């Protein structure tokens, strides 16, 4: 089940408000993950429209028949691509230390949140 555009924008707005607040680092890290989740659904909509051959190229050995874009894979790619996102370094470091390690994808360029058909 995907999240519609309006819902994604509400999620991101609320998450940015938390990130700008004096909330605990764990709460802020969850807000960051909510932003990534909102971006994920848009990326997945685009990914699902690509031919299976392109999907396979993007995800290589992880690709299986009936594959849908995995949120964990996407999160690692997002963290690498969004290294310069305006998110406090301590929050980003907390997410990386406790949840995900950034991973480069040749199909998601720096500053992007979706995949492209061709490697960058």
N, C-alpha and C positions, 0 to 999 in steps of 0.2 A: 504494500500500500504506500503510495507516494504522498507527499505533503504538497498541497497547492502553493502557488506563488505567494498569495496573501498570508498564509500561515507561516511560510518560511520567513517572510519579512518581519512578522510579529516576533517570531523566535529570535531572530538576529537583533532586533531593536531591544528586546528585553535583556538579551545576553550582553550587549554593549553597555547597557545601563549598569549591569552588575559589575562588568569589568572596570568601569569608571568609579565604582563605589569603594568603600573601605571594607568590603566583605572579606571573609577568611579566604586564604589562598585556595583551599579545596573547593569552595563555592565558585570562585573565579575560574578555576580550571574546568569545572563543569560547564560554566557559561561559555568558555572557549570551545569545548567539545560540542556544545549546542550550535554554535556558529558553524563549525565544521559539518555537523549533521545537516543543517539547513542547506549548505552548499552541496552536500553529497547528493541530495535528491535532484538538484538541477543537473549535476554531472552525470548522474545515473540515467536521467531522461535522455541526455545526449548520447551516452555510451550505448544504451539499448537500441538506438536508431542506427548505430554503425553495423556494417555487415559483420558476421561472425569472424571472418578472416581478420578484420581490423581489431575486433575485441580480443582475439587470440594474440595478435601482435602486441597490444597494449599490456596484456597480463601474462603472456608467455606460459610457463609451465603451470601457473596457478589456474589457467583456464580449463574448465571442464564443460562437457555438454550440458546445456541448460544453465550455464553460468550466469549469475547476476553480479553486478559490481559489488564487491565486498566492502563494507563500511570500514573495516580495519585496514585494508589495503589503501583505500581512498584516504583515510586519515593520515597514514604515513606519508603518502604522496603530497597531501595538502600541507603538512608541516614542513616538508622540504621546499615546496613551491612558495609558501607564504612566510618564509624566513623573516622578511622585512615587514610583515603585517603590523599595524599599530597596536600591538598587544604587549603589555608589560613583560619584560624579559623574565622576571621571576615566575610569572604565570606560565609562560611558554616552557621554561626550564622544568617547572613542576610537572607539567603534562608529559614532557619527554622523559623525565626521571621515573615517573610512576605509571605511565600508561603506554606511550608509543614512542618508537624511535623513528625519526624522519628517514624517508627512503626516496631517492631520486627516481622519477619516471621520465623517460625520454619523451613522453607524450603529454606531459604537463609542465609547461614552462614556468620560470620564475614569475611570481605575481599572478599566476592564473589559478582558477578554481575548477576548470573543466579540462577534459582531455581533447587533444587534437588528433586528426586522422593520421598525421605524419609526425615522425620524431622531430624534436626541436634541435 
